[in-house]
């Protein structure tokens, strides 16, 4: 048998789901809800559980699940970044977890919005699932190091029916793609932005309001630039988005966008004697695969310090 060694390992619990009700202290009928899906991964002195069938150091994944529920009950929070930090810090700060050297926690927030009544008022405690867009947060914590936090947006499906072109690209003998001066631009936005390192959990908590403003700001920046900017390429558009978010929020160290193409191509109606191309195009056919995938990470030259 070949000589081997355990190069790396980590383990945890995924798809831990809960909904928390936030009740207004002055008017109990005024409520908000947050629904999270949580992933935890631990690293540390777990080698012998793999190599010697010794589970003495293993924190059961069921215990990790229970920990998520209990921390959600015992702590006040309204931002996924704060809860991710609470969970990660729990496993890297308590003495009973001395053998745990690092914790990785991902929190996905599902979108619930309040119902608007016929009077124009938002109902105090009734909600609807507002699309498949997700808000994300990640925290990595080590026993002696700082907390690293990343925020994000996923599954934000956007489309504009004009105001986008693609021309002047590299061509060789295998190129068949025609240049276009006007096209449909659609993508599913995956945006993540990393914060300068936080020294402590309390430091993360102090940024609670900023996390909310940054999420709203990143989302609005995505809309503004996507809609208003004439796009010469997905690459140019995402670079402008990244740069704007970094300029808006001093604590953000870098921003990454992943924008896969959601293609819509003109339907060929020439066999029927009908023009449906160029300026006459109004009917388009969606094509799922293959699809372009464009991504970029833009960083602040002088790192922000919290």
MIDO-720882 format. One record per residue (C-alpha): residue number from 0; y negated, z, x; residue in one letter. Coordinates in Angstrom, 3 decimals, decimal comma. Layout:
// MIDO-720882
{node NUM; {Y; Z; X}; a} ...
This chain:
// MIDO-720882
{node 0; {0,000; 0,000; 0,000}; x} {node 1; {-3,498; -0,833; 1,241}; x} {node 2; {-5,816; 1,975; 2,289}; x} {node 3; {-8,558; 2,452; -0,310}; x} {node 4; {-11,372; 4,831; -1,139}; x} {node 5; {-13,442; 5,568; -4,221}; x} {node 6; {-16,648; 3,677; -3,498}; x} {node 7; {-18,655; 4,819; -6,528}; x} {node 8; {-18,219; 6,341; -9,942}; x} {node 9; {-20,098; 7,608; -12,942}; x} {node 10; {-19,124; 8,378; -16,499}; x} {node 11; {-20,572; 9,634; -19,756}; x} {node 12; {-20,903; 9,053; -23,475}; x} {node 13; {-22,257; 5,979; -25,234}; x} {node 14; {-23,350; 5,207; -28,787}; x} {node 15; {-24,390; 8,799; -29,540}; x} {node 16; {-26,437; 8,384; -32,706}; x} {node 17; {-28,690; 10,726; -34,646}; x} {node 18; {-31,723; 10,745; -36,927}; x} {node 19; {-34,346; 13,475; -36,654}; x} {node 20; {-36,773; 14,424; -39,412}; x} {node 21; {-40,289; 15,432; -38,348}; x} {node 22; {-42,007; 17,544; -41,006}; x} {node 23; {-45,779; 18,040; -41,184}; x} {node 24; {-46,527; 21,749; -40,703}; x} {node 25; {-49,388; 21,685; -43,211}; x} {node 26; {-47,741; 19,505; -45,863}; x} {node 27; {-43,908; 19,532; -45,864}; x} {node 28; {-43,826; 16,438; -48,078}; x} {node 29; {-45,364; 14,410; -45,253}; x} {node 30; {-42,518; 13,439; -42,974}; x} {node 31; {-41,567; 10,985; -40,237}; x} {node 32; {-38,106; 9,989; -39,027}; x} {node 33; {-36,846; 8,832; -35,650}; x} {node 34; {-33,374; 7,357; -35,191}; x} {node 35; {-31,928; 7,171; -31,677}; x} {node 36; {-28,822; 5,776; -30,025}; x} {node 37; {-28,158; 7,520; -26,705}; x} {node 38; {-26,169; 6,711; -23,564}; x} {node 39; {-25,519; 9,334; -20,860}; x} {node 40; {-23,985; 8,674; -17,430}; x} {node 41; {-23,393; 11,418; -14,859}; x} {node 42; {-22,861; 11,152; -11,111}; x} {node 43; {-21,744; 13,922; -8,769}; x} {node 44; {-18,705; 15,600; -7,304}; x} {node 45; {-16,105; 13,980; -9,550}; x} {node 46; {-13,993; 12,239; -6,910}; x} {node 47; {-10,922; 14,433; -7,350}; x} {node 48; {-10,727; 13,654; -11,061}; x} {node 49; {-10,039; 10,056; -10,013}; x} {node 50; {-7,990; 10,591; -6,857}; x} {node 51; {-6,130; 13,877; -7,447}; x} {node 52; {-5,858; 14,151; -11,239}; x} {node 53; {-8,027; 17,288; -11,058}; x} {node 54; {-10,394; 17,600; -14,028}; x} {node 55; {-11,996; 20,905; -13,012}; x} {node 56; {-15,397; 19,320; -12,398}; x} {node 57; {-15,392; 16,949; -15,373}; x} {node 58; {-17,996; 17,701; -18,030}; x} {node 59; {-16,201; 16,306; -21,105}; x} {node 60; {-17,944; 13,386; -22,738}; x} {node 61; {-17,552; 15,268; -26,023}; x} {node 62; {-19,625; 18,097; -24,512}; x} {node 63; {-22,235; 15,525; -23,538}; x} {node 64; {-22,324; 14,287; -27,139}; x} {node 65; {-22,782; 17,841; -28,443}; x} {node 66; {-25,517; 18,387; -25,864}; x} {node 67; {-27,485; 15,434; -27,236}; x} {node 68; {-27,360; 16,843; -30,768}; x} {node 69; {-28,320; 20,358; -29,666}; x} {node 70; {-31,180; 19,239; -27,429}; x} {node 71; {-32,470; 17,092; -30,295}; x} {node 72; {-32,454; 20,164; -32,542}; x} {node 73; {-33,929; 22,650; -30,062}; x} {node 74; {-36,755; 20,537; -28,592}; x} {node 75; {-39,928; 19,102; -30,080}; x} {node 76; {-40,470; 15,428; -29,244}; x} {node 77; {-41,597; 12,208; -30,874}; x} {node 78; {-41,239; 9,723; -28,005}; x} {node 79; {-37,910; 8,341; -26,705}; x} {node 80; {-39,098; 8,652; -23,080}; x} {node 81; {-39,510; 12,400; -23,520}; x} {node 82; {-36,073; 12,838; -25,073}; x} {node 83; {-34,420; 10,749; -22,348}; x} {node 84; {-36,057; 13,033; -19,776}; x} {node 85; {-34,968; 16,168; -21,658}; x} {node 86; {-31,335; 15,029; -21,607}; x} {node 87; {-31,303; 13,828; -17,988}; x} {node 88; {-33,103; 16,946; -16,759}; x} {node 89; {-30,660; 19,212; -18,612}; x} {node 90; {-27,747; 18,036; -16,495}; x} {node 91; {-29,617; 18,121; -13,178}; x} {node 92; {-31,526; 21,408; -13,489}; x} {node 93; {-29,053; 24,011; -14,770}; x} {node 94; {-26,962; 25,957; -12,259}; x} {node 95; {-23,744; 25,480; -14,213}; x} {node 96; {-24,032; 21,752; -13,493}; x} {node 97; {-24,544; 22,261; -9,751}; x} {node 98; {-21,885; 19,633; -9,033}; x} {node 99; {-23,847; 17,015; -11,021}; x} {node 100; {-26,173; 15,215; -8,620}; x} {node 101; {-27,684; 12,689; -11,011}; x} {node 102; {-28,037; 11,873; -14,694}; x} {node 103; {-28,922; 8,572; -16,317}; x} {node 104; {-30,005; 8,592; -19,967}; x} {node 105; {-30,852; 5,582; -22,110}; x} {node 106; {-32,425; 6,031; -25,540}; x} {node 107; {-32,760; 3,217; -28,065}; x} {node 108; {-35,056; 3,803; -31,026}; x} {node 109; {-34,399; 1,962; -34,282}; x} {node 110; {-37,417; 0,891; -36,275}; x} {node 111; {-38,188; 2,736; -39,523}; x} {node 112; {-41,569; 2,126; -41,208}; x} {node 113; {-43,061; 3,828; -44,242}; x} {node 114; {-43,021; 1,980; -47,545}; x} {node 115; {-46,375; 0,746; -48,822}; x} {node 116; {-46,968; 1,412; -52,517}; x} {node 117; {-48,718; -0,951; -54,968}; x} {node 118; {-51,809; 1,262; -54,566}; x} {node 119; {-51,946; 0,335; -50,872}; x} {node 120; {-50,973; 3,827; -49,727}; x} {node 121; {-48,040; 4,510; -47,448}; x} {node 122; {-45,447; 6,759; -49,066}; x} {node 123; {-45,181; 10,203; -47,481}; x} {node 124; {-41,413; 10,218; -46,931}; x} {node 125; {-39,839; 6,875; -47,905}; x} {node 126; {-38,962; 4,285; -45,268}; x} {node 127; {-37,465; 0,833; -44,749}; x} {node 128; {-35,686; -0,667; -41,747}; x} {node 129; {-38,428; -2,801; -40,224}; x} {node 130; {-36,397; -5,552; -38,530}; x} {node 131; {-34,037; -5,511; -35,568}; x} {node 132; {-36,679; -4,876; -32,903}; x} {node 133; {-35,828; -1,914; -30,663}; x} {node 134; {-37,875; 0,484; -28,570}; x} {node 135; {-36,109; 1,599; -25,389}; x} {node 136; {-36,474; 4,371; -22,840}; x} {node 137; {-34,524; 5,203; -19,686}; x} {node 138; {-34,722; 8,275; -17,470}; x} {node 139; {-32,967; 8,806; -14,149}; x} {node 140; {-32,987; 12,350; -12,803}; x} {node 141; {-31,557; 13,807; -9,600}; x} {node 142; {-31,159; 17,451; -8,672}; x} {node 143; {-33,848; 17,418; -5,993}; x} {node 144; {-35,829; 14,297; -6,809}; x} {node 145; {-38,445; 13,157; -9,295}; x} {node 146; {-37,772; 11,803; -12,773}; x} {node 147; {-37,962; 8,017; -13,027}; x} {node 148; {-38,876; 6,720; -16,468}; x} {node 149; {-38,777; 3,205; -17,857}; x} {node 150; {-39,984; 2,109; -21,293}; x} {node 151; {-39,343; -1,100; -23,151}; x} {node 152; {-39,120; -3,437; -26,126}; x} {node 153; {-36,015; -5,425; -27,100}; x} {node 154; {-34,984; -7,915; -29,767}; x} {node 155; {-38,575; -8,787; -30,695}; x} {node 156; {-38,082; -12,316; -32,044}; x} {node 157; {-41,268; -14,405; -31,914}; x} {node 158; {-42,122; -18,051; -32,578}; x} {node 159; {-45,202; -20,249; -32,549}; x} {node 160; {-45,097; -23,735; -34,027}; x} {node 161; {-47,655; -25,295; -31,661}; x} {node 162; {-49,726; -24,355; -28,620}; x} {node 163; {-46,943; -24,785; -26,065}; x} {node 164; {-46,110; -27,604; -23,649}; x} {node 165; {-43,850; -28,313; -20,688}; x} {node 166; {-44,639; -31,098; -18,244}; x} {node 167; {-45,114; -31,779; -14,540}; x} {node 168; {-41,755; -30,221; -13,645}; x} {node 169; {-39,445; -31,232; -10,793}; x} {node 170; {-37,299; -34,273; -11,500}; x} {node 171; {-34,332; -35,895; -9,795}; x} {node 172; {-31,772; -38,545; -10,747}; x} {node 173; {-29,985; -36,087; -13,044}; x} {node 174; {-33,072; -35,074; -15,040}; x} {node 175; {-33,039; -36,183; -18,691}; x} {node 176; {-35,507; -33,693; -20,182}; x} {node 177; {-38,667; -35,465; -21,382}; x} {node 178; {-42,117; -34,024; -20,804}; x} {node 179; {-43,713; -32,614; -23,954}; x} {node 180; {-47,370; -31,898; -24,686}; x} {node 181; {-46,614; -29,919; -27,840}; x} {node 182; {-43,485; -28,002; -28,780}; x} {node 183; {-42,158; -24,992; -30,671}; x} {node 184; {-42,008; -21,891; -28,477}; x} {node 185; {-39,617; -19,162; -29,597}; x} {node 186; {-37,984; -16,318; -27,717}; x} {node 187; {-36,445; -12,878; -28,117}; x} {node 188; {-38,697; -10,574; -26,118}; x} {node 189; {-37,103; -8,121; -23,694}; x} {node 190; {-39,917; -6,246; -21,960}; x} {node 191; {-39,543; -3,189; -19,735}; x} {node 192; {-42,189; -1,296; -17,811}; x} {node 193; {-41,594; 1,386; -15,204}; x} {node 194; {-43,822; 4,382; -14,655}; x} {node 195; {-44,790; 5,971; -11,369}; x} {node 196; {-42,360; 8,848; -10,676}; x} {node 197; {-42,822; 12,126; -12,550}; x} {node 198; {-42,556; 15,386; -10,611}; x} {node 199; {-41,097; 17,445; -13,477}; x} {node 200; {-39,995; 17,450; -17,104}; x} {node 201; {-43,282; 19,086; -18,080}; x} {node 202; {-45,082; 16,233; -16,382}; x} {node 203; {-43,133; 13,769; -18,544}; x} {node 204; {-43,910; 15,759; -21,700}; x} {node 205; {-47,626; 15,714; -20,884}; x} {node 206; {-47,474; 11,912; -21,115}; x} {node 207; {-46,074; 11,909; -24,658}; x} {node 208; {-49,186; 10,427; -26,274}; x} {node 209; {-49,560; 7,914; -23,431}; x} {node 210; {-45,993; 6,670; -23,963}; x} {node 211; {-46,809; 5,922; -27,595}; x} {node 212; {-50,065; 4,161; -26,725}; x} {node 213; {-48,358; 2,141; -23,989}; x} {node 214; {-45,617; 0,950; -26,334}; x} {node 215; {-48,170; -0,119; -28,936}; x} {node 216; {-50,269; -1,704; -26,194}; x} {node 217; {-47,374; -3,622; -24,629}; x} {node 218; {-46,320; -4,887; -28,037}; x} {node 219; {-49,853; -5,954; -28,947}; x} {node 220; {-50,376; -7,615; -25,558}; x} {node 221; {-47,169; -9,578; -26,123}; x} {node 222; {-48,482; -10,773; -29,486}; x} {node 223; {-52,009; -11,545; -28,272}; x} {node 224; {-51,039; -13,599; -25,230}; x} {node 225; {-48,094; -15,294; -26,928}; x} {node 226; {-50,222; -16,375; -29,895}; x} {node 227; {-53,603; -17,100; -28,309}; x} {node 228; {-52,718; -18,493; -24,898}; x} {node 229; {-51,842; -22,175; -24,600}; x} {node 230; {-48,479; -21,943; -22,856}; x} {node 231; {-47,866; -24,446; -20,055}; x} {node 232; {-44,552; -22,705; -19,355}; x} {node 233; {-42,693; -19,536; -20,266}; x} {node 234; {-43,185; -18,472; -16,648}; x} {node 235; {-46,980; -18,636; -16,845}; x} {node 236; {-47,067; -16,847; -20,197}; x} {node 237; {-44,903; -13,908; -19,086}; x} {node 238; {-46,910; -13,462; -15,885}; x} {node 239; {-50,076; -13,039; -17,950}; x} {node 240; {-48,335; -10,498; -20,185}; x} {node 241; {-47,096; -8,449; -17,222}; x} {node 242; {-50,481; -8,471; -15,515}; x} {node 243; {-52,314; -7,398; -18,665}; x} {node 244; {-50,024; -4,407; -19,305}; x} {node 245; {-50,417; -3,162; -15,723}; x} {node 246; {-54,197; -3,493; -16,049}; x} {node 247; {-54,207; -1,536; -19,314}; x} {node 248; {-52,130; 1,469; -18,233}; x} {node 249; {-52,765; 3,130; -14,881}; x} {node 250; {-49,435; 4,971; -14,855}; x} {node 251; {-47,370; 1,782; -15,115}; x} {node 252; {-46,014; 0,692; -11,728}; x} {node 253; {-44,298; -2,557; -12,720}; x} {node 254; {-43,477; -4,701; -15,734}; x} {node 255; {-40,529; -7,025; -16,301}; x} {node 256; {-40,029; -9,612; -19,034}; x} {node 257; {-36,838; -11,479; -19,856}; x} {node 258; {-37,552; -14,350; -22,250}; x} {node 259; {-34,584; -16,517; -23,247}; x} {node 260; {-35,441; -19,777; -24,979}; x} {node 261; {-34,707; -20,011; -28,685}; x} {node 262; {-34,620; -23,787; -28,884}; x} {node 263; {-35,803; -25,855; -31,855}; x} {node 264; {-35,470; -29,605; -31,376}; x} {node 265; {-36,858; -32,439; -33,496}; x} {node 266; {-34,367; -33,768; -36,035}; x} {node 267; {-33,722; -37,476; -35,431}; x} {node 268; {-34,490; -39,317; -38,677}; x} {node 269; {-34,808; -42,816; -37,201}; x} {node 270; {-31,475; -43,930; -38,773}; x} {node 271; {-33,148; -43,341; -42,137}; x} {node 272; {-36,370; -45,137; -41,219}; x} {node 273; {-38,411; -41,926; -41,198}; x} {node 274; {-40,592; -40,775; -38,307}; x} {node 275; {-39,984; -37,179; -37,266}; x} {node 276; {-41,090; -37,075; -33,639}; x} {node 277; {-44,233; -36,191; -31,704}; x} {node 278; {-47,191; -35,565; -34,041}; x} {node 279; {-45,048; -36,575; -37,050}; x} {node 280; {-42,396; -33,908; -36,409}; x} {node 281; {-42,039; -31,274; -39,126}; x} {node 282; {-38,257; -30,787; -39,310}; x} {node 283; {-36,536; -29,040; -36,393}; x} {node 284; {-32,954; -28,008; -35,707}; x} {node 285; {-32,139; -24,701; -33,996}; x} {node 286; {-29,838; -24,835; -30,971}; x} {node 287; {-28,359; -21,579; -29,745}; x} {node 288; {-26,575; -22,636; -26,550}; x} {node 289; {-27,080; -23,506; -23,790}; x} {node 290; {-30,493; -21,867; -23,504}; x} {node 291; {-32,993; -21,301; -20,741}; x} {node 292; {-33,479; -17,764; -19,471}; x} {node 293; {-36,720; -16,926; -17,693}; x} {node 294; {-37,545; -13,547; -16,180}; x} {node 295; {-40,112; -12,025; -13,876}; x} {node 296; {-41,100; -8,608; -12,556}; x} {node 297; {-44,758; -7,992; -11,684}; x} {node 298; {-45,686; -4,879; -9,692}; x} {node 299; {-48,904; -3,035; -8,976}; x} {node 300; {-49,930; -3,494; -5,342}; x} {node 301; {-51,256; 0,046; -5,001}; x} {node 302; {-48,708; 2,330; -6,655}; x} {node 303; {-50,126; 4,631; -9,309}; x} {node 304; {-49,758; 8,381; -8,803}; x} {node 305; {-49,379; 10,782; -11,701}; x} 
